[in-house]
Amino acid sequence: MDSFTLVVVAGLGLLVLVFWLIGRYYPGSGLEQLGLQSARELTERREALEADDLDQMLSAHNARKRARGEPEVTAEQYEARLLRERRGHN
């Protein structure tokens, strides 16, 4: 084995070691370093957005009911109504 080959192999080994150490001890995950999110984080974010959408929709719905002098609807009442309607159409 000549000296050039030895230097190349040692350099590649050192490069692999450096990358392994960076990956092992650098804070955060590889996904964070790339600006990505895990599937769990995406699911949590989607659920939070859907809950916020429901709150906004219910607020607008209740604002219209208040304007007409009708009683307001809670989220549970609205969900129960949707389930009844869904059962009736299937």
N, C-alpha and C positions, 0 to 999 in steps of 0.2 A: 504494500500500500504506500503510495507516494505521499509527500507532505501536503500537496494540494488537496487530495481527496480527504486526508485527515482533517484539514482545516474546514472543508466544506461540511463534512459529517459533524464535526464538533460545533460548527456555527449553527447548523440546523437543529442539533440537539439543544443548544443554548436557547435558540429562538422558541422552540417548543416549551422548554422549561419556563421561560419568561412569560409566555402567553398563559401557561397553566397557572403560574403564580398570580398573575393579574386576575384571571378568572376566579381563582380560589379566594383571594383576599380583598379584592376591590368591593366596596359596599354596593349593595343593590344587586339586581339580577341582570342577566344578559338582555332580557326583554326591555328593561328600563333603559339600558344603555343605548338600545336601538330605537327608543321612543315608542315601543309597542306595549300592549296590555295583554294580560293573560285572559283566558276564556272566562274565568271566575270574575275578574274585574269588569269585563265587558257585560256579563250577565247582571252583576250588581248595578252597574251604571244604567243599563236598560230598564231594570226594575224601578230604579229611582226616578227615571224619566217618565215611565208609565204611571207611577204613583202621582207625580207632579201633574201630568196630563189629566188624570182623573180628578185631582183637586181643582184644577182650573175649569174643567168641564162642569163639575158639580157647582162651583161658585157661579158660573154664568147661568146655569140652569136655575139655581135658586134665586138669582137676581131677577130673572124673568118672572118666576113664580111670585116673588115679593111684589113686583110691579103690578101684577094682576090681583094681588091680595090673597093668593093661595098659600097654603102651608109649605114650608121648605122640606126638602127630601134629604135624608142622610145617605152616606155611601152604602150602608148595609141595605137600606130600603131600595136604592137604585139597583144594586146588584141582584137582590131578590126579584125585582121586576124583570130584569134582563134574563135571569134564569127561567122565570115563568114563561116569558115570550119565546125563549129559545126552545123550551120543551113543547110549546104549542105549535111551533113550525116544523118540528121533526116528526 
